[in-house]
């Protein structure tokens, strides 16, 4: 059938969710559909069947397609690990770093590999749905672009532009994008979609027609605010800035928002529990003293995040929580922070060095260049679970003799302190199933709803697909996709 690219007037306009919903709608129509994002920048990632990693959004979109994850779905992944440096992942494997000085030249050289992945996906699918990154209106980044119009023109893929009406100024955002693009780039855009609409859509009819008249693009629909999207894992850390709704009487679990926080969707299953209030603690605020559990999440730059944790005074909060008998869980980088020291002798994350950890686990970590990327099955707290490892570093010490989990029937994972108060693990995604999550909440003295998080996400995708069928011209979009080059 062909291909279609969804770009946006900016970040967080809902591109990822719309592509996921369109993937599920197309799959429900019986099409073989696959997702693709040429270049992604995110510290939330997932492990693929072919032993690599891709952005979390493409993993969700593959689930929406009912397809197995593959590194071709996101051939270039940039994982920020310092203010001006990102780890470069190509076809699922680490390939060094890109800094602000060599960013444009470096990414432009990757276009042939992006197109190779693209061609392989095209050969396997009736339809490929492509997600852009950021906005094509960032014309200062156009030279060497492989994420938006650079890819669209190289691959000959028609584009639909998404505008977010909830943030205001959607008419200017769409028409303004048309105004700043050069003629050849603008010609790739065949239409637009209004996203996140609240209220009576009839009130926007004139605005909709004004966008069509001023841009020369046709509209493909006005999508309402999709409540089901709250049940989907998020890739963009901007969502962490939004305040959670308080749940009086609920068990409070707190997680500090570290500057290089990674795979924070590990906590989504806990957030979905009706008896849990998950508090994501932003910089400048203390960790709540009344929380039952503090979770230290994954980190793309563990030594730097350890320093940031101390700069915020969160180490004082954590140690006070521990003295009061509070429970603590560290996942991946957070697990490393719980130990005595974290060493980076080869300068993998930045300048070489060693920092002191929180000292709550009798273990030490040394970062190593080899990255563990594997899916796992395990047993912990008497429950079976599935998840994945994605880390650089080895942790050893006496508390590792009390592993948190046994993986694949033979490998020990993580550590526990002698009092059974502090847990560390390298496994991401382990709380998605009801068994281990229920055991963890029981450890905290609280009941669990017993929901299977994967089933919750799958049902949300179906709900979103149904909404898109009602509010978008999907037949028109499929016809447009069929005319790609």
WOCORUR-V985643 format. One record per run of one state. SS is the DSSP state (helix for helix, strand for strand, loop for the rest). FROM is the first residue (numbers start at 1). TO is the last residue. If there is no record, write none. Layout:
ss,from,to
SS,FROM,TO
SS,FROM,TO
This chain:
ss,from,to
loop,1,1
strand,2,8
loop,9,14
helix,15,28
loop,29,32
strand,33,36
loop,37,38
strand,39,41
loop,42,44
strand,45,47
loop,48,52
strand,53,55
helix,56,65
loop,66,70
helix,71,74
loop,75,75
strand,76,82
loop,83,84
strand,85,90
loop,91,92
strand,93,99
loop,100,102
helix,103,108
loop,109,110
helix,111,124
loop,125,126
strand,127,131
loop,132,138
helix,139,141
loop,142,148
helix,149,155
loop,156,158
strand,159,164
helix,165,167
loop,168,169
helix,170,180
loop,181,182
helix,183,188
strand,189,197
loop,198,200
helix,201,215
loop,216,217
strand,218,224
loop,225,226
helix,227,231
loop,232,236
helix,237,241
loop,242,250
strand,251,256
loop,257,260
strand,261,262
loop,263,263
helix,264,271
loop,272,275
strand,276,281
loop,282,292
strand,293,296
loop,297,297
strand,298,299
loop,300,301
helix,302,311
loop,312,313
helix,314,323
loop,324,326
strand,327,331
loop,332,332
helix,333,337
loop,338,340
strand,341,344
loop,345,352
strand,353,356
loop,357,363
strand,364,380
loop,381,382
strand,383,396
loop,397,397
helix,398,401
loop,402,404
strand,405,407
loop,408,410
strand,411,413
loop,414,414
strand,415,416
loop,417,421
strand,422,425
loop,426,426
strand,427,428
loop,429,433
helix,434,443
loop,444,452
helix,453,471
strand,472,472
loop,473,473
helix,474,481
loop,482,485
